[in-house]
Amino acid sequence: MMNEKILASLREELNEQTAQMHWRELQRYFAGGTLISVAPELDLIDVGARIAADDKASVQDWMMAELLQRVSDAQAMQWLAQDALLWTVVVKPWILVQHERRVPPNAAH
């Protein structure tokens, strides 16, 4: 089981680094293969913290359920057409993106 103190610390750090970016600003990272799409039903910060903490079980579960995957060509084309505004957080070497960010109920406003 993951150490909750470590996860809490990672979540706090990543939450401060989360930003919104337009798709046009992210296209070069898509071309480089470093963009990972996080489904709206997942919490972007929690996913980032679990990746940073090397929680392989959670990441594999999300990948198997297609809730976490590389941005597809079709998704990229749709976001380009919309000039979508995406939530982003960097967890090297990846940039996690989410079209609609779910804010956890205990998050400060």
C-alpha positions as CSV (number, residue, x, y, z in Angstrom):
1,M,0.0,0.0,0.0
2,M,1.2,3.5,-0.8
3,N,2.4,5.7,2.0
4,E,-0.4,8.2,2.4
5,K,2.0,10.9,3.8
6,I,4.1,10.7,0.6
7,L,1.1,10.8,-1.6
8,A,-0.4,13.8,0.3
9,S,2.9,15.6,-0.1
10,L,3.1,14.8,-3.8
11,R,-0.5,15.9,-4.3
12,E,0.1,19.2,-2.6
13,E,3.2,19.9,-4.7
14,L,1.5,18.9,-8.0
15,N,-1.6,20.9,-7.2
16,E,0.6,24.0,-7.1
17,Q,2.1,23.2,-10.4
18,T,-1.2,22.5,-12.3
19,A,-2.0,24.9,-15.0
20,Q,-4.3,25.3,-18.0
21,M,-2.9,25.4,-21.5
22,H,-4.4,25.7,-24.9
23,W,-3.9,22.7,-27.1
24,R,-1.8,24.7,-29.6
25,E,0.8,25.2,-26.9
26,L,0.9,21.4,-26.2
27,Q,1.2,20.2,-29.8
28,R,4.9,19.9,-29.8
29,Y,4.8,17.6,-26.7
30,F,2.2,15.5,-28.5
31,A,4.6,15.2,-31.4
32,G,7.3,14.1,-29.0
33,G,5.0,11.4,-27.5
34,T,5.0,12.7,-24.0
35,L,1.4,13.7,-23.5
36,I,-0.8,11.4,-21.4
37,S,-4.6,11.8,-21.4
38,V,-6.3,11.5,-18.0
39,A,-10.1,10.7,-18.2
40,P,-12.4,13.2,-16.6
41,E,-13.6,10.7,-14.0
42,L,-10.1,10.6,-12.5
43,D,-8.5,13.2,-10.3
44,L,-5.6,14.7,-12.3
45,I,-3.5,15.4,-9.2
46,D,-4.0,12.0,-7.7
47,V,-3.0,10.3,-11.0
48,G,0.1,12.5,-11.1
49,A,1.0,11.7,-7.5
50,R,0.6,8.0,-8.1
51,I,2.7,8.1,-11.2
52,A,5.4,10.1,-9.3
53,A,5.2,7.5,-6.4
54,D,5.6,4.7,-9.0
55,D,2.2,3.1,-8.1
56,K,2.3,0.6,-10.9
57,A,-0.9,-1.2,-9.8
58,S,-3.0,1.9,-10.0
59,V,-1.5,3.0,-13.3
60,Q,-2.0,-0.4,-14.9
61,D,-5.6,-0.5,-13.7
62,W,-6.3,2.9,-15.3
63,M,-4.5,1.9,-18.5
64,M,-6.5,-1.4,-18.7
65,A,-9.8,0.6,-18.2
66,E,-8.6,3.2,-20.8
67,L,-8.8,6.0,-18.3
68,L,-5.1,6.8,-18.7
69,Q,-3.5,6.6,-22.2
70,R,-1.3,8.5,-24.6
71,V,-3.2,11.2,-26.5
72,S,-4.6,9.7,-29.7
73,D,-4.4,11.3,-33.1
74,A,-8.2,11.6,-33.1
75,Q,-8.2,13.3,-29.7
76,A,-5.4,15.7,-30.9
77,M,-7.4,16.6,-34.0
78,Q,-10.5,17.3,-32.0
79,W,-8.7,19.4,-29.5
80,L,-7.0,21.3,-32.3
81,A,-10.4,22.0,-34.0
82,Q,-11.7,23.3,-30.6
83,D,-8.5,25.0,-29.6
84,A,-9.3,23.2,-26.3
85,L,-8.1,24.5,-23.0
86,L,-6.6,21.6,-21.0
87,W,-5.5,21.1,-17.4
88,T,-1.9,20.1,-17.3
89,V,0.6,18.8,-14.8
90,V,4.2,17.6,-15.4
91,V,5.3,14.4,-14.0
92,K,8.6,13.8,-15.8
93,P,9.0,12.6,-18.4
94,W,5.2,12.9,-19.0
95,I,2.8,15.8,-19.3
96,L,-0.6,14.7,-18.0
97,V,-3.5,16.5,-19.7
98,Q,-7.2,16.5,-18.9
99,H,-9.9,18.2,-20.8
100,E,-12.3,18.6,-17.8
101,R,-10.5,18.5,-14.5
102,R,-12.4,17.0,-11.6
103,V,-11.7,18.9,-8.4
104,P,-11.7,16.8,-5.3
105,P,-14.3,17.7,-2.7
106,N,-11.7,18.5,-0.1
107,A,-9.7,20.9,-2.3
108,A,-9.3,24.4,-1.1
109,H,-11.0,27.1,-3.2
